[in-house]
Amino acid sequence: MKEHTSWKWDQNLDEELFEIRKHLHQYPELSFKEYETSKYIQSCLENWGISFKVMADTGVVVDILGEAGDGPNLALRADIDALPIHEESGLAFSSKREGVMHACGHDGHTTILLGTVYHIWKYRHNLKGMVRCIFQPGEEADGAAKFMIDEGVLQQPEIEEVVALHLWPKLPLGSIGIKTGPVTAACDDFDITIKGKSGHAARPHEGIDAISIGTEIIRSLQYFTAKWKDPADPLVIHVGKIEGGNARNVIADEIRMEGTIRSVLPETRLGIKRRFISFVTEMAKQYGGEADIHYDDGIPSIMNDTIAVEKVRKAAEKIIGTGNINELSNVSMGADDFGFFADKVSSCYFRLGIREMHKEAFDLHHPKFHFKEKVIPIGAKILTEYAFIR
């Protein structure tokens, strides 16, 4: 592990960061309702004498201007919202808010970025260029990244490169996972209303069964998913909710279905919308019904840029050593609205491992999800090192 030349980690900050994480974990807030979380982040920055501005209602942005000359304009992003999950982790500092939990590690992400801000600010006399640190609300609600971009978070000055990390229970604690190219899937949603004709179950020939039509559509989507594209190109179409019908002996005249579509390549995402709407519409007509489809264009996939990835890799080598850097081979079909940032500028989104040896690792969004706080300084050191690499 090489010695840093531009900055030095303040060991005295560790305990303060651990307490920050515990506070955030005890007082989680849902997407777009992170008012106390935002105020708490602001109070931490004020205590350190660091200026900031508020964007997108609850977002917090810190601009750190380097004093060592010209350089690129970089951005670091952390998400701050929690999930509507009842916590079962058993932690001494479990959520004090019934039915709300930091089950995706956003309390860790926020704390890591706070530690990063502290050190970049402290050593700004050695920094070239500018680093914008973005505490973003609403990631779980799919869209606050876009709101912040619309409000100009990537402008004045124009951001050239943006980096984010995500805690990952599938990698050993303190290691990272990284790759060039696609990292996560795009996520689009759909609502389908199938309309048929009501009637008595004893005389099915006199009605048009919306439930049967919906069943055929769901079954046929498996064929549709597999047969129109390259099988090496990942695509998931999932119907997760169905409502309809009034009684066991009545032909349902209407049902509603909700689902999600996950794709990776931009050209696949573009093609699937038109094909999906046409396929469902024609399937409903084939059985005598009608389909009303609402298609919601959601989050883009995250595409990592080679140059940004290599800079993060170089930073990680200095902090954790080459042996703790894992090359990710597969694309996650999960989504993250960091994709909106990656869609605009060069980016690197990487995984920070939290799996402890010989212990069960609970996945993201699990009510027992937790992580060891010693990963916080590791993540902050990698981001800080990245900011000073030229």
C-alpha positions as CSV (number, residue, x, y, z in Angstrom):
1,M,0.0,0.0,0.0
2,K,1.5,3.3,-1.1
3,E,1.7,6.3,1.1
4,H,-0.5,9.3,0.2
5,T,1.4,12.4,-0.8
6,S,-1.5,14.9,-1.0
7,W,-3.5,14.0,2.1
8,K,-3.5,12.0,5.3
9,W,-6.4,10.2,7.0
10,D,-7.4,11.6,10.3
11,Q,-7.7,8.6,12.6
12,N,-9.5,10.8,15.2
13,L,-12.5,11.1,12.8
14,D,-13.3,7.4,12.8
15,E,-15.4,7.4,16.0
16,E,-17.2,10.5,14.9
17,L,-18.1,8.8,11.6
18,F,-19.3,5.7,13.4
19,E,-21.6,7.8,15.6
20,I,-22.9,9.6,12.5
21,R,-23.8,6.3,10.9
22,K,-25.6,5.1,14.1
23,H,-27.6,8.3,14.2
24,L,-28.6,8.0,10.5
25,H,-29.5,4.4,11.0
26,Q,-31.8,5.1,14.0
27,Y,-33.6,7.9,12.2
28,P,-34.3,6.7,8.6
29,E,-36.6,8.6,6.3
30,L,-38.3,7.6,3.1
31,S,-37.7,9.0,-0.3
32,F,-38.4,12.8,-0.7
33,K,-39.1,13.0,3.0
34,E,-35.5,13.2,4.2
35,Y,-35.9,16.5,6.0
36,E,-34.3,15.5,9.3
37,T,-31.6,13.6,7.4
38,S,-30.8,16.6,5.3
39,K,-30.6,18.9,8.4
40,Y,-28.4,16.4,10.1
41,I,-26.0,16.3,7.2
42,Q,-26.0,20.1,7.1
43,S,-25.2,20.2,10.9
44,C,-22.2,17.9,10.4
45,L,-20.9,20.1,7.7
46,E,-21.5,23.2,9.7
47,N,-19.5,21.7,12.7
48,W,-16.6,21.2,10.3
49,G,-16.9,24.7,8.9
50,I,-17.8,23.5,5.4
51,S,-20.2,25.5,3.3
52,F,-23.0,23.8,1.3
53,K,-26.2,24.4,-0.6
54,V,-29.5,22.7,-0.7
55,M,-31.0,21.3,-3.9
56,A,-34.1,19.3,-4.8
57,D,-35.6,20.2,-1.5
58,T,-33.7,17.7,0.7
59,G,-30.5,17.2,-1.3
60,V,-27.2,18.7,0.0
61,V,-24.3,19.7,-2.3
62,V,-20.8,20.7,-1.3
63,D,-18.3,22.3,-3.8
64,I,-14.7,22.0,-2.8
65,L,-12.5,24.3,-4.9
66,G,-8.9,23.1,-5.2
67,E,-6.1,25.6,-4.4
68,A,-3.3,23.8,-6.2
69,G,-4.1,24.9,-9.7
70,D,-6.3,23.9,-12.6
71,G,-7.8,20.4,-12.8
72,P,-11.0,18.5,-13.7
73,N,-14.4,19.1,-12.2
74,L,-15.3,15.9,-10.5
75,A,-18.4,14.8,-8.6
76,L,-19.0,12.2,-5.9
77,R,-22.5,11.0,-5.1
78,A,-24.2,9.3,-2.1
79,D,-27.9,8.5,-1.6
80,I,-29.6,9.3,1.7
81,D,-33.1,7.8,1.7
82,A,-34.4,4.6,3.4
83,L,-36.9,1.9,2.7
84,P,-40.4,1.0,4.0
85,I,-39.2,-2.1,5.8
86,H,-39.6,-3.2,9.4
87,E,-36.1,-3.7,10.8
88,E,-35.1,-7.1,12.2
89,S,-31.3,-6.7,12.4
90,G,-31.1,-6.8,16.2
91,L,-28.6,-3.9,16.2
92,A,-28.4,-1.9,19.4
93,F,-29.0,1.2,17.2
94,S,-31.9,-0.2,15.2
95,S,-34.4,2.1,13.6
96,K,-36.6,4.1,15.9
97,R,-39.1,4.6,13.2
98,E,-41.6,1.8,12.8
99,G,-41.7,0.4,9.3
100,V,-38.8,2.4,8.0
101,M,-35.2,1.1,7.7
102,H,-31.8,1.7,6.1
103,A,-31.9,-1.7,4.5
104,C,-29.8,-0.8,1.5
105,G,-26.8,0.8,3.1
106,H,-27.6,4.4,2.3
107,D,-26.7,5.4,5.9
108,G,-23.2,4.0,5.1
109,H,-23.0,5.8,1.8
110,T,-23.9,9.1,3.4
111,T,-21.4,8.6,6.2
112,I,-18.6,7.6,3.8
113,L,-19.2,10.7,1.7
114,L,-19.2,12.9,4.8
115,G,-15.8,11.4,5.7
116,T,-14.6,12.1,2.2
117,V,-15.8,15.7,2.2
118,Y,-14.0,16.3,5.5
119,H,-10.6,15.2,4.1
120,I,-10.9,16.8,0.7
121,W,-11.8,20.0,2.4
122,K,-9.0,19.7,4.9
123,Y,-6.4,19.2,2.2
124,R,-7.9,21.4,-0.5
125,H,-4.6,23.3,-0.7
126,N,-3.3,20.2,-2.5
127,L,-6.3,19.7,-4.7
128,K,-6.4,20.6,-8.4
129,G,-9.7,21.4,-9.9
130,M,-13.0,21.1,-8.1
131,V,-14.9,18.2,-6.4
132,R,-18.7,18.4,-6.0
133,C,-20.1,16.1,-3.3
134,I,-23.7,15.3,-3.8
135,F,-26.0,14.0,-1.0
136,Q,-28.9,12.8,-3.1
137,P,-32.5,12.1,-1.9
138,G,-35.1,9.8,-3.4
139,E,-32.9,7.1,-5.0
140,E,-35.4,4.3,-3.9
141,A,-38.2,6.3,-5.5
142,D,-36.4,6.3,-8.8
143,G,-36.0,9.9,-9.9
144,A,-34.3,12.4,-7.6
145,A,-31.0,12.1,-9.6
146,K,-32.9,13.4,-12.6
147,F,-34.4,16.2,-10.5
148,M,-31.0,17.3,-9.3
149,I,-29.6,17.2,-12.9
150,D,-32.6,19.3,-14.0
151,E,-31.7,21.8,-11.3
152,G,-28.2,22.0,-12.6
153,V,-26.1,19.8,-10.3
154,L,-23.9,18.9,-13.2
155,Q,-23.4,22.5,-14.3
156,Q,-21.7,25.7,-13.1
157,P,-19.0,24.4,-13.5
158,E,-19.7,21.6,-15.9
159,I,-18.9,18.2,-14.2
160,E,-16.6,16.0,-16.2
161,E,-16.7,12.8,-14.2
162,V,-18.9,11.4,-11.4
163,V,-18.3,8.4,-9.1
164,A,-20.4,6.5,-6.6
165,L,-20.1,3.4,-4.6
166,H,-22.6,0.9,-3.2
167,L,-22.2,-1.5,-0.3
168,W,-22.3,-5.1,-1.5
169,P,-22.9,-8.2,0.6
170,K,-21.6,-10.5,-2.1
171,L,-18.0,-9.3,-1.8
172,P,-15.6,-9.7,1.2
173,L,-15.5,-6.9,3.7
174,G,-13.2,-4.1,2.6
175,S,-12.7,-5.3,-1.0
176,I,-14.3,-3.7,-4.0
177,G,-15.9,-4.9,-7.2
178,I,-15.5,-2.9,-10.4
179,K,-16.0,-3.2,-14.2
180,T,-16.0,-1.2,-17.4
181,G,-19.2,-1.0,-19.4
182,P,-22.7,-2.0,-18.1
183,V,-23.0,-2.4,-14.4
184,T,-26.7,-2.2,-13.7
185,A,-29.9,-2.6,-15.7
186,A,-32.3,0.1,-16.9
187,C,-35.7,-0.1,-15.1
188,D,-38.9,0.7,-16.8
189,D,-42.4,0.0,-15.4
190,F,-45.8,-0.8,-16.9
191,D,-49.4,-0.8,-15.9
192,I,-51.9,-2.8,-18.0
193,T,-55.6,-2.8,-17.8
194,I,-57.3,-5.7,-19.6
195,K,-60.9,-5.1,-20.5
196,G,-63.3,-8.0,-21.4
197,K,-67.0,-8.6,-21.0
198,S,-68.7,-9.8,-17.8
199,G,-71.0,-12.7,-17.6
200,H,-72.0,-15.9,-15.7
201,A,-69.3,-18.5,-15.2
202,A,-71.8,-21.2,-16.3
203,R,-72.0,-19.5,-19.8
204,P,-68.4,-18.6,-20.6
205,H,-69.2,-18.3,-24.3
206,E,-71.3,-15.2,-23.6
207,G,-68.5,-13.3,-21.9
208,I,-64.8,-12.3,-22.5
209,D,-62.7,-13.4,-19.6
210,A,-60.2,-10.7,-18.7
211,I,-58.4,-13.0,-16.3
212,S,-57.8,-15.6,-18.9
213,I,-56.5,-13.0,-21.3
214,G,-54.1,-11.7,-18.6
215,T,-52.9,-15.2,-17.9
216,E,-52.2,-15.8,-21.6
217,I,-50.3,-12.5,-21.8
218,I,-48.1,-13.4,-18.8
219,R,-47.4,-16.9,-20.1
220,S,-46.6,-15.6,-23.6
221,L,-44.2,-12.9,-22.3
222,Q,-41.7,-15.7,-21.5
223,Y,-41.6,-16.6,-25.2
224,F,-41.6,-12.9,-26.2
225,T,-38.6,-12.2,-23.9
226,A,-36.5,-15.0,-25.3
227,K,-37.2,-14.9,-29.0
228,W,-36.8,-11.4,-30.5
229,K,-33.2,-10.5,-29.3
230,D,-29.7,-11.9,-28.8
231,P,-29.9,-14.4,-25.9
232,A,-26.6,-13.0,-24.6
233,D,-28.4,-9.6,-24.1
234,P,-30.1,-9.7,-20.6
235,L,-33.8,-8.9,-20.4
236,V,-36.3,-9.4,-17.6
237,I,-40.1,-8.8,-17.8
238,H,-41.9,-9.4,-14.6
239,V,-45.5,-9.0,-13.6
240,G,-45.6,-8.5,-9.9
241,K,-49.2,-7.5,-9.1
242,I,-52.6,-8.5,-10.5
243,E,-56.0,-7.2,-9.3
244,G,-59.4,-8.1,-10.8
245,G,-62.6,-10.1,-10.6
246,N,-65.6,-9.8,-8.3
247,A,-66.8,-13.3,-7.5
248,R,-65.9,-16.9,-8.1
249,N,-68.8,-17.5,-10.5
250,V,-68.6,-14.2,-12.5
251,I,-66.5,-13.7,-15.6
252,A,-64.2,-10.8,-14.9
253,D,-64.6,-7.9,-17.2
254,E,-61.5,-6.1,-16.1
255,I,-58.1,-6.8,-14.5
256,R,-55.1,-4.6,-13.8
257,M,-51.5,-5.8,-13.9
258,E,-48.3,-4.0,-12.8
259,G,-44.8,-5.0,-13.7
260,T,-41.2,-4.0,-14.5
261,I,-38.9,-4.4,-17.4
262,R,-35.1,-4.7,-16.9
263,S,-32.8,-4.3,-19.9
264,V,-29.1,-3.5,-20.2
265,L,-28.2,-2.2,-23.7
266,P,-29.7,1.2,-24.7
267,E,-30.8,-0.2,-28.1
268,T,-32.6,-3.1,-26.4
269,R,-34.4,-0.7,-24.1
270,L,-35.4,1.5,-27.0
271,G,-36.8,-1.5,-29.0
272,I,-38.6,-3.2,-26.1
273,K,-41.0,-0.4,-25.5
274,R,-42.6,-0.4,-29.0
275,R,-42.5,-4.2,-29.2
276,F,-44.0,-4.8,-25.7
277,I,-46.9,-2.4,-26.3
278,S,-47.7,-3.9,-29.7
279,F,-47.4,-7.4,-28.4
280,V,-49.7,-6.9,-25.4
281,T,-52.3,-5.0,-27.5
282,E,-52.4,-7.7,-30.1
283,M,-52.6,-10.5,-27.6
284,A,-55.7,-8.9,-25.9
285,K,-57.4,-8.4,-29.3
286,Q,-56.7,-12.0,-30.3
287,Y,-58.9,-13.1,-27.4
288,G,-61.6,-10.5,-27.9
289,G,-60.5,-8.0,-25.3
290,E,-58.7,-4.7,-25.1
291,A,-55.5,-3.6,-23.4
292,D,-54.8,-0.1,-22.0
293,I,-51.1,0.2,-21.4
294,H,-49.2,2.9,-19.4
295,Y,-45.5,2.6,-20.0
296,D,-43.2,4.5,-17.7
297,D,-39.7,5.3,-18.9
298,G,-37.6,4.9,-15.8
299,I,-33.9,4.7,-14.9
300,P,-31.2,4.2,-17.5
301,S,-28.6,1.5,-17.0
302,I,-25.2,2.5,-15.6
303,M,-22.4,2.4,-18.1
304,N,-19.0,2.7,-16.6
305,D,-16.4,4.7,-18.5
306,T,-12.9,3.2,-19.0
307,I,-11.0,6.2,-17.9
308,A,-13.1,6.8,-14.7
309,V,-12.9,3.1,-13.8
310,E,-9.1,3.1,-14.1
311,K,-8.8,6.1,-11.9
312,V,-11.0,4.5,-9.2
313,R,-9.0,1.3,-9.6
314,K,-5.7,3.2,-9.1
315,A,-7.1,4.8,-6.0
316,A,-8.3,1.5,-4.6
317,E,-4.9,-0.1,-5.2
318,K,-3.3,2.5,-2.9
319,I,-5.9,2.0,-0.2
320,I,-6.6,-1.8,-0.2
321,G,-4.1,-3.3,-2.5
322,T,-4.5,-5.0,-5.8
323,G,-5.5,-8.4,-4.2
324,N,-8.7,-6.8,-2.8
325,I,-9.9,-5.6,-6.2
326,N,-12.4,-7.9,-7.9
327,E,-13.4,-7.8,-11.5
328,L,-17.2,-7.9,-11.8
329,S,-18.2,-10.2,-14.7
330,N,-22.0,-10.0,-14.6
331,V,-24.3,-7.1,-14.9
332,S,-26.7,-6.7,-12.0
333,M,-30.4,-6.6,-13.2
334,G,-31.0,-4.3,-10.3
335,A,-31.2,-0.6,-11.0
336,D,-29.9,2.6,-9.4
337,D,-30.8,6.1,-10.5
338,F,-27.1,7.0,-10.6
339,G,-27.8,5.9,-14.2
340,F,-29.1,9.4,-14.9
341,F,-25.7,10.8,-13.9
342,A,-23.8,8.1,-15.9
343,D,-26.0,8.9,-18.9
344,K,-24.7,12.5,-18.9
345,V,-21.0,12.4,-18.0
346,S,-18.2,9.9,-17.7
347,S,-18.8,7.7,-14.6
348,C,-17.7,4.9,-12.4
349,Y,-20.1,3.0,-10.1
350,F,-18.4,0.4,-8.0
351,R,-19.2,-2.1,-5.2
352,L,-17.7,-2.0,-1.7
353,G,-17.8,-5.4,0.0
354,I,-19.3,-5.9,3.4
355,R,-19.5,-9.7,3.7
356,E,-17.9,-11.0,6.9
357,M,-16.1,-14.4,6.8
358,H,-18.1,-17.3,8.3
359,K,-21.2,-15.1,8.8
360,E,-24.5,-15.0,6.9
361,A,-24.7,-12.0,4.6
362,F,-28.2,-10.6,4.2
363,D,-29.0,-9.1,0.9
364,L,-30.0,-5.5,0.1
365,H,-33.5,-4.7,1.1
366,H,-33.6,-7.6,3.7
367,P,-35.0,-6.7,7.1
368,K,-31.9,-8.2,8.7
369,F,-29.4,-6.3,6.5
370,H,-26.5,-4.8,8.3
371,F,-22.8,-4.1,7.9
372,K,-19.7,-3.5,10.0
373,E,-18.8,0.1,10.5
374,K,-15.1,-0.4,9.8
375,V,-15.9,-0.4,6.1
376,I,-16.8,3.3,6.4
377,P,-13.2,4.6,6.5
378,I,-12.2,2.2,3.7
379,G,-14.8,3.7,1.4
380,A,-14.0,7.2,2.4
381,K,-10.3,6.7,1.8
382,I,-10.9,5.3,-1.7
383,L,-13.1,8.2,-2.7
384,T,-10.7,10.7,-1.2
385,E,-7.7,9.2,-3.0
386,Y,-9.7,9.2,-6.2
387,A,-10.3,13.0,-5.8
388,F,-6.5,13.7,-5.5
389,I,-5.4,11.4,-8.4
390,R,-4.2,13.2,-11.5
